[in-house]
Amino acid sequence: MRLATLAWPVEPLADVSAYAAKLDHWCGQARAGGAELLLAAEYACVELGAALAGNREADEATELRAMVAASEAILAAMRGASMRHGLWLAPGTLPVAMGGRIINRAPLITPEGRIAFQDKFRMTRFEAERWGVAAGAPPGVFETPWGRVGLAICYDAEFPSLVRAQVEAGAWLVLVPSCTDTLHGWHRVRIAAQARAMENQCFVAVAPTVGGFAASAALDENHGAACVFGPVDRGFAPDGVVAAGVLDAAGLVFADLDPARLQAVRADGAVRNHSDWPGAIPHPAPLGFA
């Protein structure tokens, strides 16, 4: 698989058609680079929120309501971009209404326009306490032409058991769309993604939001770098970095990923993190000194 992961440049957009044109541009750039699958950032489309709500200053409540109201039109724009470019597209996430709650939902769209979803399972404090975004369905896996793929939305990647469940279900690649407004947040996601790749001997790709503007309540400041990680073992880079962009620089990073390389390192690596994953561990007891 040739993967493109995108550091999404956050900027004010007037309407859904402007967002559609922007997404179409990046899909075209990814396809021109030979990508078969494009990953974009968590909440990338929320840059629309301020304009849709008519906000000149940041207002969390009206921005979220406007995004939820426009979610079907935004999803249609995502689907259209995927189909026009014949590209598997993970366009990031969007807030949607579901059963009386608002959840953070990530589509994966096939070149024929079929859509499956992964919800965010663990909320950040901003989402839970200020936005009122609730947890969605637990982790699943997507069936693709290259095998099973998982998607862990930003904070979810910081919990080993969530990603491990996807790997145990057959995911050899885990996609991590992210949105972090501090360097602390970005490095948590980066470190977590690199650790998940190491401990599961799998590939993990991260696509962040970068930039921002003051009128956006959720996306006023964003930090990150597009990157792809793999196992930290022979046959891979000493630090496990497959590809990496520059911090806070918008744009695409490409990586050619072969699941056969994972099978080889899992079978005959210097260590076998994937198969040595421990089962249930008894509660630690105090250790006495002689």
Secondary structure per residue as TSV (DSSP state, phi and psi in degrees):
chain	resnum	aa	ss	phi	psi
A	1	M	-	360.0	134.8
A	2	R	E	-99.8	116.2
A	3	L	E	-105.3	139.2
A	4	A	E	-116.1	129.7
A	5	T	E	-118.1	137.2
A	6	L	E	-117.5	123.8
A	7	A	E	-81.3	105.6
A	8	W	E	-79.7	121.0
A	9	P	E	-79.8	112.1
A	10	V	E	-76.1	131.9
A	11	E	-	-156.1	156.6
A	12	P	-	-68.6	134.6
A	13	L	-	-125.4	146.1
A	14	A	S	-77.5	-36.3
A	15	D	S	-162.6	179.7
A	16	V	H	-64.1	-34.8
A	17	S	H	-65.1	-33.7
A	18	A	H	-67.9	-39.8
A	19	Y	H	-63.2	-43.8
A	20	A	H	-59.4	-41.2
A	21	A	H	-65.9	-39.4
A	22	K	H	-65.6	-46.9
A	23	L	H	-62.6	-40.0
A	24	D	H	-60.1	-40.5
A	25	H	H	-58.6	-48.7
A	26	W	H	-70.2	-34.4
A	27	C	H	-62.6	-40.5
A	28	G	H	-63.5	-41.0
A	29	Q	H	-64.9	-41.0
A	30	A	H	-64.3	-44.2
A	31	R	H	-65.7	-38.5
A	32	A	H	-63.6	-28.5
A	33	G	T	-85.9	6.0
A	34	G	T	88.3	7.7
A	35	A	-	-67.8	142.8
A	36	E	S	-103.3	-23.3
A	37	L	E	-137.7	133.8
A	38	L	E	-117.4	130.0
A	39	L	E	-110.1	126.4
A	40	A	-	-114.5	-179.0
A	41	A	-	-88.2	154.4
A	42	E	T	-56.8	137.2
A	43	Y	T	56.5	19.3
A	44	A	G	-54.8	-42.5
A	45	C	G	-69.8	-12.7
A	46	V	G	-69.3	-9.9
A	47	E	G	-59.7	-18.9
A	48	L	G	-73.1	-22.5
A	49	G	H	-56.6	-43.6
A	50	A	H	-61.6	-45.9
A	51	A	H	-67.4	-42.7
A	52	L	H	-63.5	-32.0
A	53	A	H	-87.9	-6.7
A	54	G	T	72.2	28.7
A	55	N	-	-90.8	129.2
A	56	R	S	-96.7	-18.0
A	57	E	S	-127.1	156.3
A	58	A	-	-60.5	129.9
A	59	D	-	-144.0	105.0
A	60	E	H	-61.7	-44.1
A	61	A	H	-68.1	-47.6
A	62	T	H	-70.0	-34.3
A	63	E	H	-62.1	-46.4
A	64	L	H	-64.8	-43.6
A	65	R	H	-60.0	-41.6
A	66	A	H	-65.2	-39.8
A	67	M	H	-66.9	-42.4
A	68	V	H	-63.5	-41.6
A	69	A	H	-63.1	-31.7
A	70	A	T	-95.7	4.9
A	71	S	H	-60.2	-38.4
A	72	E	H	-66.8	-40.3
A	73	A	H	-67.3	-38.0
A	74	I	H	-66.5	-43.4
A	75	L	H	-62.1	-38.0
A	76	A	H	-63.3	-38.2
A	77	A	H	-64.8	-40.2
A	78	M	H	-62.4	-46.4
A	79	R	H	-62.3	-41.9
A	80	G	H	-62.5	-41.0
A	81	A	H	-64.4	-42.6
A	82	S	H	-59.9	-46.1
A	83	M	H	-70.0	-39.5
A	84	R	H	-62.0	-35.1
A	85	H	H	-102.1	1.6
A	86	G	T	58.7	44.3
A	87	L	-	-125.5	135.2
A	88	W	E	-69.2	129.0
A	89	L	E	-131.4	122.4
A	90	A	E	-108.6	90.4
A	91	P	-	-82.0	13.7
A	92	G	-	99.8	-154.2
A	93	T	-	-125.9	163.6
A	94	L	E	-145.4	145.6
A	95	P	E	-76.2	130.7
A	96	V	E	-133.5	152.6
A	97	A	E	-83.7	133.9
A	98	M	E	-150.2	109.5
A	99	G	T	59.6	39.8
A	100	G	T	82.6	2.0
A	101	R	E	-121.5	166.1
A	102	I	E	-110.3	127.6
A	103	I	E	-122.1	162.8
A	104	N	E	-101.5	112.0
A	105	R	E	-120.9	134.9
A	106	A	E	-112.1	117.6
A	107	P	E	-83.3	151.3
A	108	L	E	-122.6	123.8
A	109	I	E	-117.1	132.1
A	110	T	-	-84.1	161.7
A	111	P	T	-60.3	-20.2
A	112	E	T	-87.5	-4.2
A	113	G	S	95.0	7.5
A	114	R	-	-76.6	145.5
A	115	I	E	-129.7	134.6
A	116	A	E	-126.3	160.9
A	117	F	E	-129.8	145.5
A	118	Q	E	-122.7	127.7
A	119	D	E	-92.0	157.2
A	120	K	-	-77.1	136.5
A	121	F	-	-104.9	-28.6
A	122	R	S	-121.0	125.5
A	123	M	-	-90.9	143.8
A	124	T	-	-74.3	168.6
A	125	R	H	-63.1	-38.9
A	126	F	I	-59.6	-46.8
A	127	E	I	-63.4	-46.6
A	128	A	I	-76.5	-43.7
A	129	E	I	-90.6	-31.1
A	130	R	I	-109.6	-37.1
A	131	W	I	-93.1	-24.3
A	132	G	-	73.2	28.9
A	133	V	E	-85.1	133.6
A	134	A	E	-105.7	163.5
A	135	A	-	-67.0	143.7
A	136	G	-	-104.6	-153.5
A	137	A	-	-69.0	152.6
A	138	P	-	-68.7	171.7
A	139	P	-	-60.2	141.5
A	140	G	-	-132.5	-170.2
A	141	V	E	-133.6	152.8
A	142	F	E	-103.1	139.1
A	143	E	E	-86.9	124.2
A	144	T	E	-131.6	170.4
A	145	P	T	-62.7	-17.1
A	146	W	T	-101.4	4.3
A	147	G	E	112.3	-171.4
A	148	R	E	-81.0	139.2
A	149	V	E	-127.5	139.2
A	150	G	E	-105.7	164.0
A	151	L	E	-140.5	119.3
A	152	A	-	-117.6	112.6
A	153	I	-	-80.6	108.0
A	154	C	G	47.0	-101.6
A	155	Y	G	-57.2	-32.0
A	156	D	G	-58.7	-31.3
A	157	A	G	-69.1	-14.9
A	158	E	G	-81.3	-1.5
A	159	F	-	-115.1	107.5
A	160	P	H	-54.1	-37.7
A	161	S	H	-66.8	-30.6
A	162	L	H	-68.8	-46.2
A	163	V	H	-70.4	-37.9
A	164	R	H	-59.4	-38.2
A	165	A	H	-60.0	-38.2
A	166	Q	H	-69.8	-41.3
A	167	V	H	-64.1	-42.4
A	168	E	H	-66.3	-22.8
A	169	A	T	-85.9	3.9
A	170	G	T	109.3	2.0
A	171	A	-	-71.3	124.5
A	172	W	S	-101.3	-13.4
A	173	L	E	-133.0	132.6
A	174	V	E	-119.5	123.9
A	175	L	E	-93.8	132.4
A	176	V	E	-125.9	91.4
A	177	P	E	-74.9	132.9
A	178	S	-	-132.0	159.1
A	179	C	-	-150.1	106.3
A	180	T	-	-131.6	135.5
A	181	D	S	-99.7	3.8
A	182	T	S	-137.1	161.3
A	183	L	H	-68.4	-30.3
A	184	H	H	-57.7	-49.2
A	185	G	H	-61.5	-43.6
A	186	W	H	-61.1	-45.7
A	187	H	H	-68.9	-29.7
A	188	R	H	-60.7	-46.9
A	189	V	H	-64.7	-44.4
A	190	R	H	-62.6	-48.7
A	191	I	H	-62.4	-42.1
A	192	A	H	-62.3	-45.6
A	193	A	H	-62.3	-42.0
A	194	Q	H	-67.2	-37.2
A	195	A	H	-67.9	-40.5
A	196	R	H	-62.6	-38.5
A	197	A	H	-65.9	-41.0
A	198	M	H	-67.0	-50.7
A	199	E	H	-74.2	-22.3
A	200	N	H	-104.3	-4.0
A	201	Q	T	48.2	55.6
A	202	C	S	-134.3	178.6
A	203	F	E	-96.9	140.9
A	204	V	E	-133.1	127.0
A	205	A	E	-116.0	138.2
A	206	V	E	-120.7	134.4
A	207	A	E	-127.0	112.5
A	208	P	-	-101.7	166.8
A	209	T	E	-87.6	145.9
A	210	V	E	-136.6	152.3
A	211	G	E	86.1	-148.2
A	212	G	-	142.3	174.9
A	213	F	-	-153.4	152.2
A	214	A	T	-64.3	-30.9
A	215	A	T	-75.4	-11.4
A	216	S	-	-88.5	123.1
A	217	A	S	-70.1	-39.9
A	218	A	S	-91.9	-27.5
A	219	L	S	-122.2	37.0
A	220	D	S	-71.4	-30.0
A	221	E	S	-144.6	134.4
A	222	N	B	-144.5	140.7
A	223	H	-	-135.3	148.3
A	224	G	-	158.8	-178.2
A	225	A	-	-150.6	137.9
A	226	A	-	-66.3	134.2
A	227	C	E	-159.5	158.7
A	228	V	E	-135.0	132.5
A	229	F	E	-120.2	154.5
A	230	G	-	-136.3	-170.0
A	231	P	-	-60.2	153.5
A	232	V	S	-103.3	81.9
A	233	D	S	-164.0	177.9
A	234	R	T	-62.4	145.1
A	235	G	T	91.6	-8.5
A	236	F	S	-128.4	169.4
A	237	A	-	-60.8	149.3
A	238	P	T	-56.3	-29.2
A	239	D	T	-99.5	1.9
A	240	G	-	79.0	1.7
A	241	V	E	-79.2	119.2
A	242	V	E	-86.1	-42.9
A	243	A	E	-159.4	147.9
A	244	A	E	-154.4	137.1
A	245	G	-	-90.1	-175.3
A	246	V	-	-90.0	139.3
A	247	L	T	-54.1	128.2
A	248	D	T	66.2	13.7
A	249	A	-	-99.1	123.7
A	250	A	-	-69.9	151.8
A	251	G	E	134.8	179.2
A	252	L	E	-94.7	145.8
A	253	V	E	-124.0	132.5
A	254	F	E	-108.3	147.6
A	255	A	E	-149.2	136.7
A	256	D	E	-96.4	117.7
A	257	L	-	-116.6	130.3
A	258	D	-	-124.5	114.1
A	259	P	H	-62.0	-22.1
A	260	A	H	-62.9	-31.2
A	261	R	H	-65.2	-33.9
A	262	L	H	-69.8	-42.2
A	263	Q	H	-59.0	-40.2
A	264	A	H	-66.2	-44.9
A	265	V	H	-73.2	-32.3
A	266	R	H	-65.6	-33.9
A	267	A	H	-80.8	-36.5
A	268	D	H	-141.8	37.1
A	269	G	S	-80.0	173.2
A	270	A	S	-62.7	-30.3
A	271	V	S	-133.9	167.5
A	272	R	-	-126.0	65.1
A	273	N	T	-53.5	-41.9
A	274	H	T	-61.1	-49.2
A	275	S	T	-84.7	-19.1
A	276	D	T	-87.1	5.3
A	277	W	-	-54.8	126.4
A	278	P	-	-72.7	151.0
A	279	G	-	-82.1	-147.7
A	280	A	-	-62.9	132.7
A	281	I	-	-110.7	126.6
A	282	P	-	-59.6	152.0
A	283	H	-	-58.9	129.6
A	284	P	-	-61.3	135.2
A	285	A	-	-98.9	153.3
A	286	P	-	-59.2	138.5
A	287	L	-	-100.9	123.1
A	288	G	-	-84.3	151.7
A	289	F	-	-99.0	136.9
A	290	A	-	-84.3	360.0
